[in-house]
């Protein structure tokens, strides 16, 4: 599967809403990562994003399954 990256710069609207126009067809599934520009330490923000979903894997059911695989 080939992934193509697009970069857009925009502002967050009232209510936390984000709007942008892309060259992608309607109904196309995408993943959105948001990085604040005024952040001084971009590396820390990227690390926070990368590890924010790790808690999903930290559960006893997965631990038992993987330990017995």
PDB file with one MODEL, atoms N, CA, C and O in Angstrom:
MODEL        1
ATOM      1  N   UNK A   1       0.835  -1.171   0.000  1.00  0.00           N
ATOM      2  CA  UNK A   1       0.000   0.000   0.000  1.00  0.00           C
ATOM      3  C   UNK A   1       0.889   1.246   0.000  1.00  0.00           C
ATOM      4  O   UNK A   1       1.817   1.354   0.801  1.00  0.00           O
ATOM      5  N   UNK A   2       0.604   2.164  -0.884  1.00  0.00           N
ATOM      6  CA  UNK A   2       1.373   3.398  -0.983  1.00  0.00           C
ATOM      7  C   UNK A   2       0.650   4.488  -0.205  1.00  0.00           C
ATOM      8  O   UNK A   2      -0.556   4.677  -0.365  1.00  0.00           O
ATOM      9  N   UNK A   3       1.388   5.202   0.635  1.00  0.00           N
ATOM     10  CA  UNK A   3       0.829   6.314   1.395  1.00  0.00           C
ATOM     11  C   UNK A   3       1.424   7.604   0.864  1.00  0.00           C
ATOM     12  O   UNK A   3       2.639   7.701   0.685  1.00  0.00           O
ATOM     13  N   UNK A   4       0.594   8.584   0.612  1.00  0.00           N
ATOM     14  CA  UNK A   4       1.067   9.885   0.175  1.00  0.00           C
ATOM     15  C   UNK A   4       0.756  10.889   1.268  1.00  0.00           C
ATOM     16  O   UNK A   4      -0.360  10.922   1.787  1.00  0.00           O
ATOM     17  N   UNK A   5       1.735  11.705   1.619  1.00  0.00           N
ATOM     18  CA  UNK A   5       1.550  12.704   2.677  1.00  0.00           C
ATOM     19  C   UNK A   5       1.234  14.056   2.068  1.00  0.00           C
ATOM     20  O   UNK A   5       1.771  14.431   1.025  1.00  0.00           O
ATOM     21  N   UNK A   6       0.364  14.767   2.732  1.00  0.00           N
ATOM     22  CA  UNK A   6       0.009  16.136   2.352  1.00  0.00           C
ATOM     23  C   UNK A   6       0.256  17.015   3.569  1.00  0.00           C
ATOM     24  O   UNK A   6       0.054  16.587   4.705  1.00  0.00           O
ATOM     25  N   UNK A   7       0.688  18.232   3.330  1.00  0.00           N
ATOM     26  CA  UNK A   7       0.877  19.173   4.430  1.00  0.00           C
ATOM     27  C   UNK A   7      -0.009  20.380   4.182  1.00  0.00           C
ATOM     28  O   UNK A   7       0.008  20.965   3.099  1.00  0.00           O
ATOM     29  N   UNK A   8      -0.782  20.745   5.192  1.00  0.00           N
ATOM     30  CA  UNK A   8      -1.664  21.905   5.121  1.00  0.00           C
ATOM     31  C   UNK A   8      -1.416  22.771   6.343  1.00  0.00           C
ATOM     32  O   UNK A   8      -1.154  22.254   7.429  1.00  0.00           O
ATOM     33  N   UNK A   9      -1.493  24.059   6.178  1.00  0.00           N
ATOM     34  CA  UNK A   9      -1.409  24.973   7.308  1.00  0.00           C
ATOM     35  C   UNK A   9      -2.736  25.703   7.394  1.00  0.00           C
ATOM     36  O   UNK A   9      -3.216  26.254   6.404  1.00  0.00           O
ATOM     37  N   UNK A  10      -3.326  25.706   8.579  1.00  0.00           N
ATOM     38  CA  UNK A  10      -4.624  26.328   8.785  1.00  0.00           C
ATOM     39  C   UNK A  10      -4.751  26.749  10.234  1.00  0.00           C
ATOM     40  O   UNK A  10      -3.811  26.590  11.013  1.00  0.00           O
ATOM     41  N   UNK A  11      -5.889  27.277  10.597  1.00  0.00           N
ATOM     42  CA  UNK A  11      -6.140  27.676  11.977  1.00  0.00           C
ATOM     43  C   UNK A  11      -7.337  26.903  12.519  1.00  0.00           C
ATOM     44  O   UNK A  11      -8.236  26.514  11.773  1.00  0.00           O
ATOM     45  N   UNK A  12      -7.329  26.690  13.816  1.00  0.00           N
ATOM     46  CA  UNK A  12      -8.445  26.044  14.472  1.00  0.00           C
ATOM     47  C   UNK A  12      -9.561  27.078  14.616  1.00  0.00           C
ATOM     48  O   UNK A  12      -9.328  28.191  15.088  1.00  0.00           O
ATOM     49  N   UNK A  13     -10.751  26.711  14.215  1.00  0.00           N
ATOM     50  CA  UNK A  13     -11.910  27.596  14.277  1.00  0.00           C
ATOM     51  C   UNK A  13     -12.583  27.488  15.643  1.00  0.00           C
ATOM     52  O   UNK A  13     -12.265  26.589  16.421  1.00  0.00           O
ATOM     53  N   UNK A  14     -13.513  28.400  15.938  1.00  0.00           N
ATOM     54  CA  UNK A  14     -14.231  28.316  17.211  1.00  0.00           C
ATOM     55  C   UNK A  14     -14.822  26.924  17.429  1.00  0.00           C
ATOM     56  O   UNK A  14     -15.288  26.276  16.492  1.00  0.00           O
ATOM     57  N   UNK A  15     -14.792  26.488  18.667  1.00  0.00           N
ATOM     58  CA  UNK A  15     -15.307  25.167  19.003  1.00  0.00           C
ATOM     59  C   UNK A  15     -14.313  24.063  18.689  1.00  0.00           C
ATOM     60  O   UNK A  15     -14.666  22.885  18.748  1.00  0.00           O
ATOM     61  N   UNK A  16     -13.067  24.421  18.352  1.00  0.00           N
ATOM     62  CA  UNK A  16     -12.058  23.416  18.039  1.00  0.00           C
ATOM     63  C   UNK A  16     -12.203  22.821  16.654  1.00  0.00           C
ATOM     64  O   UNK A  16     -11.590  21.797  16.354  1.00  0.00           O
ATOM     65  N   UNK A  17     -13.000  23.445  15.806  1.00  0.00           N
ATOM     66  CA  UNK A  17     -13.273  22.918  14.467  1.00  0.00           C
ATOM     67  C   UNK A  17     -12.097  23.172  13.526  1.00  0.00           C
ATOM     68  O   UNK A  17     -11.457  24.222  13.579  1.00  0.00           O
ATOM     69  N   UNK A  18     -11.832  22.207  12.681  1.00  0.00           N
ATOM     70  CA  UNK A  18     -10.760  22.284  11.695  1.00  0.00           C
ATOM     71  C   UNK A  18     -11.354  22.054  10.319  1.00  0.00           C
ATOM     72  O   UNK A  18     -12.006  21.035  10.091  1.00  0.00           O
ATOM     73  N   UNK A  19     -11.140  22.982   9.398  1.00  0.00           N
ATOM     74  CA  UNK A  19     -11.631  22.826   8.026  1.00  0.00           C
ATOM     75  C   UNK A  19     -10.474  23.007   7.056  1.00  0.00           C
ATOM     76  O   UNK A  19      -9.646  23.903   7.220  1.00  0.00           O
ATOM     77  N   UNK A  20     -10.425  22.149   6.046  1.00  0.00           N
ATOM     78  CA  UNK A  20      -9.450  22.320   4.973  1.00  0.00           C
ATOM     79  C   UNK A  20      -9.941  21.631   3.719  1.00  0.00           C
ATOM     80  O   UNK A  20     -10.747  20.702   3.778  1.00  0.00           O
ATOM     81  N   UNK A  21      -9.452  22.090   2.594  1.00  0.00           N
ATOM     82  CA  UNK A  21      -9.810  21.516   1.306  1.00  0.00           C
ATOM     83  C   UNK A  21      -8.613  20.705   0.816  1.00  0.00           C
ATOM     84  O   UNK A  21      -7.482  21.191   0.817  1.00  0.00           O
ATOM     85  N   UNK A  22      -8.873  19.466   0.398  1.00  0.00           N
ATOM     86  CA  UNK A  22      -7.800  18.580  -0.053  1.00  0.00           C
ATOM     87  C   UNK A  22      -8.046  18.152  -1.502  1.00  0.00           C
ATOM     88  O   UNK A  22      -9.147  18.325  -2.027  1.00  0.00           O
ATOM     89  N   UNK A  23      -7.024  17.599  -2.139  1.00  0.00           N
ATOM     90  CA  UNK A  23      -7.197  17.078  -3.487  1.00  0.00           C
ATOM     91  C   UNK A  23      -7.754  15.651  -3.504  1.00  0.00           C
ATOM     92  O   UNK A  23      -7.807  15.019  -4.558  1.00  0.00           O
ATOM     93  N   UNK A  24      -8.167  15.149  -2.346  1.00  0.00           N
ATOM     94  CA  UNK A  24      -8.626  13.764  -2.230  1.00  0.00           C
ATOM     95  C   UNK A  24     -10.102  13.639  -2.575  1.00  0.00           C
ATOM     96  O   UNK A  24     -10.863  14.590  -2.397  1.00  0.00           O
ATOM     97  N   UNK A  25     -10.512  12.478  -3.064  1.00  0.00           N
ATOM     98  CA  UNK A  25     -11.915  12.281  -3.433  1.00  0.00           C
ATOM     99  C   UNK A  25     -12.811  12.153  -2.200  1.00  0.00           C
ATOM    100  O   UNK A  25     -12.346  11.709  -1.150  1.00  0.00           O
ATOM    101  N   UNK A  26     -14.077  12.530  -2.308  1.00  0.00           N
ATOM    102  CA  UNK A  26     -15.010  12.381  -1.193  1.00  0.00           C
ATOM    103  C   UNK A  26     -15.077  10.928  -0.730  1.00  0.00           C
ATOM    104  O   UNK A  26     -15.049  10.008  -1.547  1.00  0.00           O
ATOM    105  N   UNK A  27     -15.166  10.730   0.576  1.00  0.00           N
ATOM    106  CA  UNK A  27     -15.262   9.388   1.138  1.00  0.00           C
ATOM    107  C   UNK A  27     -13.923   8.722   1.385  1.00  0.00           C
ATOM    108  O   UNK A  27     -13.875   7.638   1.966  1.00  0.00           O
ATOM    109  N   UNK A  28     -12.837   9.344   0.959  1.00  0.00           N
ATOM    110  CA  UNK A  28     -11.496   8.782   1.162  1.00  0.00           C
ATOM    111  C   UNK A  28     -11.153   8.829   2.651  1.00  0.00           C
ATOM    112  O   UNK A  28     -11.308   9.871   3.289  1.00  0.00           O
ATOM    113  N   UNK A  29     -10.688   7.709   3.207  1.00  0.00           N
ATOM    114  CA  UNK A  29     -10.328   7.674   4.628  1.00  0.00           C
ATOM    115  C   UNK A  29      -8.923   8.255   4.805  1.00  0.00           C
ATOM    116  O   UNK A  29      -8.015   7.949   4.032  1.00  0.00           O
ATOM    117  N   UNK A  30      -8.755   9.092   5.827  1.00  0.00           N
ATOM    118  CA  UNK A  30      -7.472   9.723   6.120  1.00  0.00           C
ATOM    119  C   UNK A  30      -7.195   9.676   7.616  1.00  0.00           C
ATOM    120  O   UNK A  30      -8.106   9.459   8.415  1.00  0.00           O
ATOM    121  N   UNK A  31      -5.954   9.875   7.986  1.00  0.00           N
ATOM    122  CA  UNK A  31      -5.551  10.015   9.382  1.00  0.00           C
ATOM    123  C   UNK A  31      -4.973  11.410   9.533  1.00  0.00           C
ATOM    124  O   UNK A  31      -4.159  11.837   8.715  1.00  0.00           O
ATOM    125  N   UNK A  32      -5.384  12.122  10.570  1.00  0.00           N
ATOM    126  CA  UNK A  32      -4.963  13.498  10.768  1.00  0.00           C
ATOM    127  C   UNK A  32      -4.124  13.608  12.037  1.00  0.00           C
ATOM    128  O   UNK A  32      -4.557  13.169  13.102  1.00  0.00           O
ATOM    129  N   UNK A  33      -2.936  14.185  11.936  1.00  0.00           N
ATOM    130  CA  UNK A  33      -2.079  14.487  13.078  1.00  0.00           C
ATOM    131  C   UNK A  33      -2.009  15.995  13.194  1.00  0.00           C
ATOM    132  O   UNK A  33      -1.819  16.678  12.187  1.00  0.00           O
ATOM    133  N   UNK A  34      -2.157  16.533  14.394  1.00  0.00           N
ATOM    134  CA  UNK A  34      -2.143  17.977  14.587  1.00  0.00           C
ATOM    135  C   UNK A  34      -0.919  18.347  15.409  1.00  0.00           C
ATOM    136  O   UNK A  34      -0.717  17.826  16.505  1.00  0.00           O
ATOM    137  N   UNK A  35      -0.102  19.252  14.871  1.00  0.00           N
ATOM    138  CA  UNK A  35       1.090  19.740  15.555  1.00  0.00           C
ATOM    139  C   UNK A  35       0.974  21.255  15.670  1.00  0.00           C
ATOM    140  O   UNK A  35       0.846  21.947  14.660  1.00  0.00           O
ATOM    141  N   UNK A  36       1.018  21.764  16.876  1.00  0.00           N
ATOM    142  CA  UNK A  36       0.934  23.208  17.083  1.00  0.00           C
ATOM    143  C   UNK A  36       2.231  23.864  16.627  1.00  0.00           C
ATOM    144  O   UNK A  36       3.315  23.417  17.003  1.00  0.00           O
ATOM    145  N   UNK A  37       2.133  24.914  15.827  1.00  0.00           N
ATOM    146  CA  UNK A  37       3.311  25.609  15.312  1.00  0.00           C
ATOM    147  C   UNK A  37       4.084  26.358  16.380  1.00  0.00           C
ATOM    148  O   UNK A  37       5.309  26.448  16.300  1.00  0.00           O
ATOM    149  N   UNK A  38       3.394  26.901  17.385  1.00  0.00           N
ATOM    150  CA  UNK A  38       4.093  27.705  18.374  1.00  0.00           C
ATOM    151  C   UNK A  38       4.811  26.874  19.430  1.00  0.00           C
ATOM    152  O   UNK A  38       5.352  27.424  20.389  1.00  0.00           O
ATOM    153  N   UNK A  39       4.819  25.568  19.264  1.00  0.00           N
ATOM    154  CA  UNK A  39       5.493  24.692  20.207  1.00  0.00           C
ATOM    155  C   UNK A  39       6.997  24.856  20.084  1.00  0.00           C
ATOM    156  O   UNK A  39       7.548  24.809  18.984  1.00  0.00           O
ATOM    157  N   UNK A  40       7.658  25.048  21.216  1.00  0.00           N
ATOM    158  CA  UNK A  40       9.104  25.231  21.212  1.00  0.00           C
ATOM    159  C   UNK A  40       9.838  23.919  20.989  1.00  0.00           C
ATOM    160  O   UNK A  40      10.863  23.887  20.308  1.00  0.00           O
ATOM    161  N   UNK A  41       9.322  22.837  21.559  1.00  0.00           N
ATOM    162  CA  UNK A  41      10.000  21.553  21.460  1.00  0.00           C
ATOM    163  C   UNK A  41       9.164  20.589  20.627  1.00  0.00           C
ATOM    164  O   UNK A  41       8.381  19.813  21.175  1.00  0.00           O
ATOM    165  N   UNK A  42       9.324  20.634  19.316  1.00  0.00           N
ATOM    166  CA  UNK A  42       8.562  19.786  18.404  1.00  0.00           C
ATOM    167  C   UNK A  42       8.827  18.307  18.671  1.00  0.00           C
ATOM    168  O   UNK A  42       7.916  17.488  18.556  1.00  0.00           O
ATOM    169  N   UNK A  43      10.052  17.959  19.023  1.00  0.00           N
ATOM    170  CA  UNK A  43      10.388  16.561  19.290  1.00  0.00           C
ATOM    171  C   UNK A  43       9.530  16.006  20.421  1.00  0.00           C
ATOM    172  O   UNK A  43       9.022  14.889  20.319  1.00  0.00           O
ATOM    173  N   UNK A  44       9.363  16.761  21.485  1.00  0.00           N
ATOM    174  CA  UNK A  44       8.550  16.297  22.611  1.00  0.00           C
ATOM    175  C   UNK A  44       7.098  16.108  22.186  1.00  0.00           C
ATOM    176  O   UNK A  44       6.454  15.144  22.600  1.00  0.00           O
ATOM    177  N   UNK A  45       6.573  17.023  21.361  1.00  0.00           N
ATOM    178  CA  UNK A  45       5.196  16.892  20.895  1.00  0.00           C
ATOM    179  C   UNK A  45       5.012  15.647  20.047  1.00  0.00           C
ATOM    180  O   UNK A  45       4.014  14.941  20.197  1.00  0.00           O
ATOM    181  N   UNK A  46       5.955  15.366  19.159  1.00  0.00           N
ATOM    182  CA  UNK A  46       5.861  14.188  18.297  1.00  0.00           C
ATOM    183  C   UNK A  46       5.946  12.915  19.148  1.00  0.00           C
ATOM    184  O   UNK A  46       5.229  11.949  18.887  1.00  0.00           O
ATOM    185  N   UNK A  47       6.813  12.909  20.154  1.00  0.00           N
ATOM    186  CA  UNK A  47       6.911  11.749  21.045  1.00  0.00           C
ATOM    187  C   UNK A  47       5.607  11.554  21.817  1.00  0.00           C
ATOM    188  O   UNK A  47       5.164  10.420  22.001  1.00  0.00           O
ATOM    189  N   UNK A  48       4.990  12.642  22.269  1.00  0.00           N
ATOM    190  CA  UNK A  48       3.707  12.542  22.964  1.00  0.00           C
ATOM    191  C   UNK A  48       2.646  11.948  22.051  1.00  0.00           C
ATOM    192  O   UNK A  48       1.853  11.110  22.480  1.00  0.00           O
ATOM    193  N   UNK A  49       2.629  12.380  20.791  1.00  0.00           N
ATOM    194  CA  UNK A  49       1.658  11.830  19.840  1.00  0.00           C
ATOM    195  C   UNK A  49       1.895  10.344  19.627  1.00  0.00           C
ATOM    196  O   UNK A  49       0.951   9.555  19.599  1.00  0.00           O
ATOM    197  N   UNK A  50       3.157   9.965  19.477  1.00  0.00           N
ATOM    198  CA  UNK A  50       3.491   8.573  19.178  1.00  0.00           C
ATOM    199  C   UNK A  50       3.151   7.647  20.340  1.00  0.00           C
ATOM    200  O   UNK A  50       2.773   6.495  20.123  1.00  0.00           O
ATOM    201  N   UNK A  51       3.279   8.131  21.555  1.00  0.00           N
ATOM    202  CA  UNK A  51       3.036   7.263  22.711  1.00  0.00           C
ATOM    203  C   UNK A  51       1.632   7.397  23.277  1.00  0.00           C
ATOM    204  O   UNK A  51       1.260   6.632  24.166  1.00  0.00           O
ATOM    205  N   UNK A  52       0.845   8.344  22.791  1.00  0.00           N
ATOM    206  CA  UNK A  52      -0.493   8.569  23.356  1.00  0.00           C
ATOM    207  C   UNK A  52      -1.413   7.383  23.158  1.00  0.00           C
ATOM    208  O   UNK A  52      -2.354   7.211  23.933  1.00  0.00           O
ATOM    209  N   UNK A  53      -1.178   6.559  22.153  1.00  0.00           N
ATOM    210  CA  UNK A  53      -2.064   5.427  21.900  1.00  0.00           C
ATOM    211  C   UNK A  53      -1.517   4.114  22.458  1.00  0.00           C
ATOM    212  O   UNK A  53      -2.124   3.065  22.244  1.00  0.00           O
ATOM    213  N   UNK A  54      -0.403   4.146  23.155  1.00  0.00           N
ATOM    214  CA  UNK A  54       0.177   2.912  23.679  1.00  0.00           C
ATOM    215  C   UNK A  54      -0.644   2.294  24.805  1.00  0.00           C
ATOM    216  O   UNK A  54      -0.588   1.082  25.014  1.00  0.00           O
ATOM    217  N   UNK A  55      -1.407   3.113  25.537  1.00  0.00           N
ATOM    218  CA  UNK A  55      -2.213   2.586  26.638  1.00  0.00           C
ATOM    219  C   UNK A  55      -3.203   1.533  26.156  1.00  0.00           C
ATOM    220  O   UNK A  55      -3.580   0.637  26.911  1.00  0.00           O
ATOM    221  N   UNK A  56      -3.621   1.644  24.899  1.00  0.00           N
ATOM    222  CA  UNK A  56      -4.543   0.660  24.318  1.00  0.00           C
ATOM    223  C   UNK A  56      -3.979  -0.754  24.426  1.00  0.00           C
ATOM    224  O   UNK A  56      -4.723  -1.701  24.678  1.00  0.00           O
ATOM    225  N   UNK A  57      -2.661  -0.899  24.235  1.00  0.00           N
ATOM    226  CA  UNK A  57      -2.037  -2.217  24.221  1.00  0.00           C
ATOM    227  C   UNK A  57      -1.701  -2.716  25.613  1.00  0.00           C
ATOM    228  O   UNK A  57      -1.376  -3.892  25.778  1.00  0.00           O
ATOM    229  N   UNK A  58      -1.769  -1.865  26.611  1.00  0.00           N
ATOM    230  CA  UNK A  58      -1.402  -2.242  27.972  1.00  0.00           C
ATOM    231  C   UNK A  58      -2.635  -2.747  28.718  1.00  0.00           C
ATOM    232  O   UNK A  58      -3.255  -2.017  29.492  1.00  0.00           O
ATOM    233  N   UNK A  59      -2.974  -4.005  28.470  1.00  0.00           N
ATOM    234  CA  UNK A  59      -4.122  -4.599  29.158  1.00  0.00           C
ATOM    235  C   UNK A  59      -3.867  -6.085  29.388  1.00  0.00           C
ATOM    236  O   UNK A  59      -3.143  -6.710  28.613  1.00  0.00           O
ATOM    237  N   UNK A  60      -4.444  -6.657  30.430  1.00  0.00           N
ATOM    238  CA  UNK A  60      -4.152  -8.045  30.799  1.00  0.00           C
ATOM    239  C   UNK A  60      -4.541  -9.072  29.744  1.00  0.00           C
ATOM    240  O   UNK A  60      -3.883 -10.107  29.633  1.00  0.00           O
ATOM    241  N   UNK A  61      -5.578  -8.821  28.975  1.00  0.00           N
ATOM    242  CA  UNK A  61      -5.995  -9.794  27.957  1.00  0.00           C
ATOM    243  C   UNK A  61      -4.927  -9.920  26.874  1.00  0.00           C
ATOM    244  O   UNK A  61      -4.530 -11.031  26.519  1.00  0.00           O
ATOM    245  N   UNK A  62      -4.458  -8.782  26.345  1.00  0.00           N
ATOM    246  CA  UNK A  62      -3.402  -8.837  25.334  1.00  0.00           C
ATOM    247  C   UNK A  62      -2.119  -9.422  25.904  1.00  0.00           C
ATOM    248  O   UNK A  62      -1.439 -10.200  25.234  1.00  0.00           O
ATOM    249  N   UNK A  63      -1.785  -9.054  27.136  1.00  0.00           N
ATOM    250  CA  UNK A  63      -0.575  -9.605  27.766  1.00  0.00           C
ATOM    251  C   UNK A  63      -0.639 -11.125  27.814  1.00  0.00           C
ATOM    252  O   UNK A  63       0.332 -11.798  27.470  1.00  0.00           O
ATOM    253  N   UNK A  64      -1.769 -11.667  28.237  1.00  0.00           N
ATOM    254  CA  UNK A  64      -1.913 -13.126  28.348  1.00  0.00           C
ATOM    255  C   UNK A  64      -1.831 -13.775  26.967  1.00  0.00           C
ATOM    256  O   UNK A  64      -1.186 -14.812  26.809  1.00  0.00           O
ATOM    257  N   UNK A  65      -2.478 -13.174  25.968  1.00  0.00           N
ATOM    258  CA  UNK A  65      -2.459 -13.748  24.617  1.00  0.00           C
ATOM    259  C   UNK A  65      -1.041 -13.763  24.045  1.00  0.00           C
ATOM    260  O   UNK A  65      -0.590 -14.779  23.516  1.00  0.00           O
ATOM    261  N   UNK A  66      -0.342 -12.632  24.156  1.00  0.00           N
ATOM    262  CA  UNK A  66       1.010 -12.552  23.593  1.00  0.00           C
ATOM    263  C   UNK A  66       1.990 -13.423  24.355  1.00  0.00           C
ATOM    264  O   UNK A  66       2.903 -13.983  23.749  1.00  0.00           O
ATOM    265  N   UNK A  67       1.829 -13.557  25.668  1.00  0.00           N
ATOM    266  CA  UNK A  67       2.734 -14.389  26.462  1.00  0.00           C
ATOM    267  C   UNK A  67       2.559 -15.866  26.136  1.00  0.00           C
ATOM    268  O   UNK A  67       3.489 -16.652  26.323  1.00  0.00           O
ATOM    269  N   UNK A  68       1.385 -16.257  25.652  1.00  0.00           N
ATOM    270  CA  UNK A  68       1.127 -17.657  25.314  1.00  0.00           C
ATOM    271  C   UNK A  68       1.222 -17.936  23.808  1.00  0.00           C
ATOM    272  O   UNK A  68       0.902 -19.037  23.361  1.00  0.00           O
ATOM    273  N   UNK A  69       1.660 -16.946  23.032  1.00  0.00           N
ATOM    274  CA  UNK A  69       1.745 -17.133  21.575  1.00  0.00           C
ATOM    275  C   UNK A  69       2.949 -17.952  21.199  1.00  0.00           C
ATOM    276  O   UNK A  69       3.177 -18.208  20.017  1.00  0.00           O
TER     277      UNK A  69
ENDMDL
END
